């Protein structure tokens, strides 16, 4: 097999370094070494770049390898019995090595990750890497010029890569503290996640290859981790991380995306943040007076908040700044808005069923339960007077109703979402089961998306505006991206260790 000729985004986990190195040598044609290397880049080492990868825990990190002929490499791997998932656009392929590390193959020269800001004082862990003197893409006279590349993930471009897998006991991994010395050419920083080195409010930008997941439209995804807000611009290949670390912030949060920023309101917390695009966050008054959720309103940059004044409860429409818009909807005592429907109204339970609250007041939707909602369709569970229940799909424009085949085991709480095109609903398979299901609203067929390690009642998945992608937050497992067209998970080229909530902002 022709050797792979480019490598990027590297941080490997290995229980058996020799065996794993042998797999990369045999299956992908990489030169490998297990010991006797300093871990420092050696651009003059036979035209090869040498690096060290360290333990990251059981999930590992994605390894991206450039290959001269992607189709041939995929064919050879499949012939050897390796399961490979090729993207429809033919630019990337995904697989797992024998120890479960996700590996992505790309056509050589497709792109590389790079940091936005140079220099060792950008808040992350950085290591200088000499340019490969044999790289024809570099102008003359710059062969020895240092580039600053982030250690997590390490981004390397080389003619041939030598994979060095290193085992570290978990107790030997250094803490990412502000006292840690910066990396230099004589003292390399170990590749650990910079989870606590940035000051609160710091904004860090990472550059990746454009059109991540093949997305060309301008919509964006926001992910809240409890420590930071991560903004993912797929088409641009740009990741922006805004530090939100505070001792009292933990657990799920409400995210409301506006045209130029995002409101972050952790549940049960008095601290509410407004994060302007590309700028440090600022605290704003907590939405509402009843400690309830802040849910998206009918116009971008507006939200519904529960307010209780003079003995009367109502929902008030405000701007993200907290300024009232002028619309208020009276609600009965005991009505609690539980979720947004993607169309600017909210749902809540009360005596007699499930109700919708919006600018036109309060209206009962069903005597049963809304288990998934979207801008065009609803998925209900309704029962007769003998508790025989069925699933019902409702077209919100026409009011047309039809029974959907299948079981009604799903939790009766509004914990699911319906795709914008009305084709799918995503929701937990039951109240006690952490398996997320994708339900085809035309046939009733169910597909398992992911088995979560933890699920909070306030967490909800989101669909992309084109309904192609489903993003599921996992408090311990990270961010799950599911391709509804191909019906399998895909890996994002960005590490997010845990996600408490997600939100999507449509492109302008």
C-alpha positions as a printed Julia matrix, in Angstrom:
508×3 Matrix{Float64}:
   0.0    0.0    0.0
   1.23   3.5   -0.81
   2.21   5.35   2.34
  -0.11   7.88   3.96
   1.38  11.31   3.43
  -0.34  13.65   5.86
  -1.51  13.54   9.43
  -3.4   15.88  11.75
  -5.47  16.16  14.94
  -3.56  13.52  16.86
  -3.86  12.38  20.45
  -4.06   8.6   20.8
  -5.01   6.28  23.64
  -3.27   2.88  23.7
  -3.3   -0.07  26.09
  -0.77  -1.99  23.99
   1.49   0.49  22.13
   3.4   -2.13  20.14
   0.3   -3.89  18.89
  -1.46  -0.65  17.98
   1.63   0.7   16.21
   1.83  -2.52  14.23
  -1.79  -2.08  13.13
  -1.07   1.41  11.79
   2.02   0.13  10.0
   0.22  -2.82   8.4
  -3.13  -1.25   7.56
  -2.18   2.36   6.77
   1.46   2.09   5.77
   2.82   4.37   8.49
   6.34   4.07   9.87
   6.01   3.47  13.59
   8.15   3.61  16.7
   7.32   2.81  20.31
  10.29   3.96  22.34
  13.6    5.75  22.16
  12.17   9.0   20.82
  12.26  12.29  22.65
   8.83  13.37  21.47
  10.29  16.52  19.93
   9.64  17.27  16.26
  12.62  16.31  14.12
  12.12  17.87  10.68
  15.5   16.64   9.54
  14.85  13.03  10.54
  14.78  11.53   7.09
  12.08  13.94   5.94
   9.74  12.7    8.65
   8.0   14.53  11.47
   8.17  12.76  14.81
   5.59  13.35  17.53
   4.31  11.72  20.7
   0.67  10.94  21.45
  -0.49  10.52  25.05
  -3.32   8.82  26.88
  -6.65  10.69  26.93
  -8.94   8.13  28.55
 -11.29   5.57  27.05
 -12.79   7.83  24.36
  -9.49   8.79  22.75
  -9.2   11.5   20.11
  -9.84  11.48  16.38
  -6.8   10.82  14.21
  -6.95  12.35  10.74
  -4.65  10.87   8.1
  -4.17  12.1    4.55
  -3.8    9.36   1.93
  -2.83   9.69  -1.74
  -5.75   7.59  -3.01
  -8.7    7.5   -0.64
 -10.77   5.06  -2.68
  -7.9    2.57  -2.93
  -7.12   2.83   0.78
 -10.77   2.29   1.72
 -10.94  -0.72  -0.61
  -7.81  -2.27   0.86
  -9.03  -1.78   4.41
 -12.39  -3.37   3.66
 -10.69  -6.33   1.99
  -8.69  -6.76   5.21
 -11.94  -6.92   7.2
 -11.84  -3.37   8.6
 -15.25  -1.64   8.78
 -14.96   1.71   6.98
 -17.66   4.34   6.62
 -17.07   6.58   3.59
 -18.74  10.0    3.39
 -21.09  10.47   0.42
 -19.03  13.38  -0.92
 -15.96  11.13  -1.24
 -13.67  13.44   0.75
 -13.46  11.5    4.0
 -13.8    8.01   5.43
 -14.18   6.92   9.06
 -13.08   3.8   10.96
 -11.84   2.65  14.37
  -8.48   1.16  15.19
  -8.28  -2.08  17.27
  -8.38  -0.11  20.54
 -11.45   1.88  19.59
  -9.8    5.18  18.63
 -11.77   6.92  15.87
  -9.7    7.42  12.7
 -10.59   9.65   9.79
  -9.01   9.32   6.35
  -9.01  12.2    3.91
  -7.6   12.87   0.49
  -4.14  14.35   0.88
  -4.27  18.12   0.74
  -7.96  18.36   1.68
  -7.18  20.71   4.53
  -5.62  21.01   7.92
  -6.58  22.38  11.29
  -4.79  25.51  12.36
  -5.04  27.99  15.23
  -6.37  31.48  14.61
  -3.89  33.31  16.8
  -0.1   32.63  16.84
   2.19  32.72  19.81
   2.53  30.93  23.16
   0.25  33.24  25.15
  -3.1   32.48  23.54
  -4.29  30.55  26.56
  -3.84  27.04  25.16
  -1.03  24.5   25.31
   1.17  25.05  22.26
   4.29  23.5   20.83
   6.54  24.98  18.13
   6.92  22.74  15.07
   9.54  23.36  12.41
   8.31  23.31   8.84
   9.31  20.32   6.81
  12.21  21.58   4.66
  11.03  19.35   1.85
   7.52  20.86   1.8
   7.15  22.44  -1.65
   4.18  24.53  -0.47
   6.41  26.68   1.77
   8.08  29.78   0.3
  11.84  29.86   0.12
  13.56  31.02   3.28
  10.81  29.84   5.65
  11.84  26.23   6.05
  13.02  26.7    9.65
  10.31  29.15  10.69
   8.29  27.96  13.7
   4.56  27.53  13.55
   2.49  27.38  16.68
   0.13  24.43  16.61
  -2.36  23.51  19.34
  -1.54  20.35  21.23
  -5.2   19.42  21.56
  -5.7   18.38  18.88
  -2.1   18.34  17.56
  -2.23  19.45  13.91
   0.63  18.12  11.78
   1.3   18.18   8.07
   4.13  15.88   7.02
   5.39  13.88   4.07
   5.35  10.7    6.2
   4.3   10.47   9.85
   5.95   8.31  12.48
   3.3    7.33  15.01
   4.59   7.05  18.56
   2.07   5.74  21.08
   2.89   6.4   24.72
   1.23   5.03  27.84
   0.84   7.28  30.88
  -0.8    6.25  34.11
  -3.75   8.5   34.86
  -1.97   9.76  37.96
   0.99  10.91  35.87
  -0.98  13.25  33.63
  -0.13  16.86  34.5
  -2.82  19.27  35.59
  -3.61  22.04  33.13
  -2.97  24.96  35.45
  -1.89  28.53  34.9
   1.43  27.69  36.57
   2.32  25.1   33.92
   5.39  26.23  31.96
   4.88  27.15  28.32
   6.16  24.74  25.7
   9.49  25.57  24.08
  11.85  23.88  21.68
  13.78  22.4   24.62
  10.89  21.5   26.9
   7.76  20.01  25.34
   4.41  20.3   27.06
   2.53  17.03  27.37
  -0.61  16.99  25.21
  -3.38  17.42  27.76
  -6.74  19.08  27.34
  -6.61  22.8   28.27
  -9.65  22.56  30.52
  -8.6   25.08  33.13
  -5.78  27.19  31.73
  -7.9   29.91  30.16
  -9.15  32.76  32.32
 -12.92  33.11  32.71
 -14.3   35.06  29.79
 -11.45  34.09  27.47
 -12.36  33.59  23.8
 -10.34  31.1   21.74
 -10.76  30.44  18.03
  -9.72  27.25  16.23
  -9.5   26.89  12.48
 -10.44  23.62  10.81
 -11.08  22.56   7.26
 -14.13  24.27   5.75
 -17.42  22.45   5.18
 -17.24  20.19   8.21
 -19.67  17.28   7.84
 -20.1   18.46   4.25
 -22.16  21.47   5.42
 -22.07  24.46   3.05
 -25.0   26.46   4.47
 -24.42  29.2    7.04
 -26.22  27.69  10.05
 -24.29  27.21  13.29
 -24.38  24.92  16.32
 -23.85  26.02  19.93
 -22.89  23.56  22.68
 -22.8   24.4   26.39
 -20.49  22.25  28.52
 -20.85  23.86  31.95
 -17.38  25.36  31.51
 -17.66  26.99  28.11
 -19.91  27.81  25.2
 -18.67  26.28  21.95
 -19.79  27.84  18.66
 -19.33  25.62  15.59
 -19.45  27.27  12.17
 -19.46  24.23   9.9
 -19.2   25.94   6.51
 -16.37  28.22   7.64
 -14.51  25.51   9.57
 -14.29  27.75  12.62
 -14.71  26.78  16.29
 -15.06  29.52  18.93
 -14.79  28.62  22.61
 -15.92  31.14  25.23
 -14.96  30.43  28.84
 -17.93  30.51  31.22
 -16.35  28.81  34.19
 -18.04  29.62  37.5
 -18.32  27.5   40.62
 -22.11  27.68  40.76
 -22.67  26.68  37.11
 -23.33  23.0   36.46
 -25.98  20.82  34.85
 -28.3   21.56  31.94
 -28.98  25.1   30.79
 -31.39  26.92  28.54
 -29.74  28.24  25.37
 -31.46  30.89  23.28
 -29.59  31.89  20.12
 -30.07  35.43  18.88
 -28.84  37.07  15.67
 -25.56  38.22  17.23
 -25.16  36.21  20.42
 -26.49  33.51  22.75
 -28.22  33.65  26.12
 -27.05  30.95  28.56
 -29.23  30.35  31.6
 -28.15  27.39  33.75
 -31.06  25.67  35.48
 -31.51  26.59  39.12
 -28.87  29.33  38.9
 -29.19  33.07  39.32
 -26.3   33.72  36.92
 -27.36  34.29  33.33
 -24.81  34.96  30.61
 -25.08  36.73  27.29
 -22.3   35.67  24.93
 -21.87  38.05  21.97
 -20.38  36.46  18.87
 -16.59  36.44  19.17
 -16.55  38.52  22.37
 -16.24  37.8   26.1
 -19.48  37.01  27.95
 -21.29  39.37  30.24
 -23.82  38.67  32.98
 -27.37  39.84  32.53
 -30.39  39.78  34.87
 -31.95  36.34  35.19
 -34.91  35.93  32.87
 -38.31  36.13  34.55
 -39.25  36.25  38.22
 -40.36  32.66  38.79
 -37.05  30.87  38.22
 -38.45  29.05  35.22
 -36.95  28.3   31.83
 -36.13  30.84  29.14
 -37.48  29.52  25.83
 -37.11  30.91  22.27
 -39.78  33.36  21.13
 -41.37  33.88  17.71
 -38.73  36.33  16.47
 -34.93  35.9   16.52
 -33.5   37.37  19.7
 -36.71  37.03  21.73
 -37.65  34.6   24.48
 -40.56  33.6   26.68
 -40.03  33.81  30.46
 -42.45  33.0   33.3
 -43.31  35.99  35.48
 -45.46  36.2   38.6
 -46.73  39.63  39.61
 -49.65  40.78  41.74
 -50.85  37.23  42.22
 -51.08  36.5   38.49
 -48.77  34.2   36.53
 -48.08  34.94  32.91
 -45.51  34.39  30.16
 -43.73  37.51  29.07
 -41.99  37.97  25.74
 -38.65  39.76  26.15
 -35.49  40.44  24.23
 -32.25  38.7   25.16
 -31.24  41.85  27.02
 -34.26  41.41  29.3
 -36.19  44.32  27.77
 -39.93  43.51  27.5
 -41.34  43.34  23.98
 -44.84  44.18  25.15
 -46.55  40.79  24.8
 -47.82  38.98  27.89
 -49.89  35.77  28.04
 -51.82  34.98  31.25
 -51.39  31.38  32.39
 -53.15  29.46  35.18
 -51.43  28.53  38.4
 -49.71  25.19  37.96
 -49.01  25.65  34.26
 -45.29  25.24  33.71
 -43.68  25.83  30.29
 -41.55  22.77  29.61
 -40.19  23.07  26.09
 -40.12  25.12  22.93
 -41.66  23.85  19.72
 -39.24  25.39  17.22
 -41.93  27.78  15.98
 -41.83  30.45  18.67
 -44.4   28.97  21.07
 -44.02  26.82  24.17
 -45.79  23.77  25.58
 -46.81  22.93  29.1
 -48.94  20.47  31.05
 -52.07  21.45  32.94
 -55.43  19.98  33.9
 -56.96  18.33  30.87
 -53.87  17.79  28.75
 -51.07  19.68  27.02
 -51.37  23.35  26.12
 -49.56  25.67  23.72
 -48.78  29.24  24.75
 -47.96  31.91  22.18
 -48.75  35.44  21.07
 -52.36  34.32  20.42
 -52.83  33.11  23.99
 -53.19  29.67  25.54
 -54.68  26.77  23.56
 -55.1   23.09  24.37
 -53.31  20.88  21.85
 -54.37  17.45  23.09
 -55.96  15.69  26.02
 -52.95  13.39  25.87
 -49.29  14.34  25.73
 -46.99  15.99  23.2
 -43.85  13.81  23.2
 -42.02  15.56  20.35
 -42.54  18.95  18.72
 -41.22  20.8   15.72
 -42.15  23.82  13.61
 -44.27  21.81  11.13
 -45.42  18.64  12.94
 -46.18  17.25  16.39
 -45.97  13.7   17.73
 -48.64  12.97  20.34
 -49.59  10.04  22.53
 -53.36   9.87  23.11
 -55.38   7.31  25.04
 -59.05   6.4   25.1
 -61.17   6.0   28.25
 -59.81   2.45  28.68
 -56.14   3.57  28.49
 -55.55   2.15  25.03
 -52.96   4.5   23.63
 -51.6    5.3   20.19
 -49.15   7.63  18.55
 -50.6   10.46  16.47
 -48.81  12.75  13.99
 -50.33  16.21  13.56
 -49.65  18.56  10.65
 -49.56  21.99  12.3
 -50.59  23.93   9.19
 -53.61  21.87   8.16
 -54.45  20.22  11.47
 -54.53  16.83   9.71
 -54.03  13.88  12.06
 -52.96  10.32  11.39
 -52.12   7.36  13.59
 -48.51   6.22  13.5
 -47.75   2.5   13.84
 -45.58   1.39  16.73
 -45.45   1.31  20.51
 -46.18   4.15  22.93
 -43.39   3.3   25.36
 -41.81   6.73  25.1
 -41.88   8.97  28.14
 -45.0   11.12  28.24
 -42.9   14.19  29.01
 -42.06  16.52  26.15
 -38.48  15.32  25.72
 -38.33  14.89  21.94
 -38.0   17.08  18.86
 -39.4   16.82  15.34
 -37.2   17.69  12.36
 -38.05  20.92  10.5
 -39.25  18.97   7.45
 -41.52  16.8    9.61
 -39.87  13.55   8.52
 -38.39  12.41  11.85
 -38.85  12.63  15.59
 -36.0   12.05  18.05
 -36.73  11.12  21.66
 -35.71   8.71  24.43
 -37.2    5.26  23.95
 -38.67   5.34  27.48
 -38.52   7.32  30.69
 -35.96   4.93  32.23
 -34.0    4.13  29.07
 -31.1    6.28  27.95
 -31.36   5.11  24.35
 -32.28   7.86  21.89
 -34.47   6.76  18.99
 -35.07   8.33  15.59
 -38.67   7.65  14.51
 -39.68   7.9   10.87
 -42.96   9.84  11.0
 -44.05   8.4    7.67
 -43.66   4.69   8.43
 -43.21   4.49  12.19
 -39.85   2.71  11.78
 -37.42   3.29  14.65
 -33.64   3.58  14.48
 -31.32   3.66  17.48
 -29.23   6.82  17.48
 -27.09   6.48  20.59
 -27.11   5.02  24.09
 -26.36   7.9   26.44
 -24.41   7.51  29.66
 -26.58  10.12  31.4
 -29.75  12.04  30.54
 -31.17  15.08  32.32
 -34.79  16.13  31.93
 -33.73  19.55  30.7
 -31.57  18.23  27.85
 -32.98  18.2   24.33
 -31.43  17.29  20.97
 -31.65  19.63  17.99
 -31.93  19.13  14.24
 -30.06  21.15  11.66
 -32.29  23.52   9.64
 -32.13  21.17   6.64
 -33.1   18.16   8.85
 -29.97  16.27   7.73
 -28.22  16.27  11.1
 -29.39  15.45  14.61
 -27.19  16.65  17.49
 -27.66  14.97  20.87
 -26.02  16.35  24.04
 -24.42  13.81  26.35
 -23.32  15.05  29.79
 -20.46  12.54  30.0
 -19.99  11.33  26.44
 -19.78  14.6   24.54
 -21.64  15.65  21.41
 -23.31  13.08  19.15
 -23.84  13.96  15.47
 -26.24  11.64  13.66
 -26.74  11.61   9.9
 -30.49  11.07   9.33
 -29.94  10.4    5.63
 -27.33   7.68   6.05
 -28.6    6.66   9.52
 -25.34   6.48  11.4
 -23.17   8.61  13.67
 -20.4   10.86  12.4
 -17.44  12.29  14.24
 -16.88  16.01  14.55
 -13.28  17.23  14.12
 -13.51  19.0   17.47
 -13.2   17.62  20.99
 -16.03  18.44  23.39
 -15.73  16.24  26.45
 -19.23  16.8   27.83
 -22.29  18.67  26.59
 -25.2   19.79  28.74
 -27.26  21.56  26.08
 -27.23  22.43  22.37
 -28.91  25.02  20.15
 -28.9   25.8   16.44
 -28.9   29.21  14.77
 -30.17  29.37  11.22
 -27.98  31.02   8.6
 -28.68  34.57   7.55
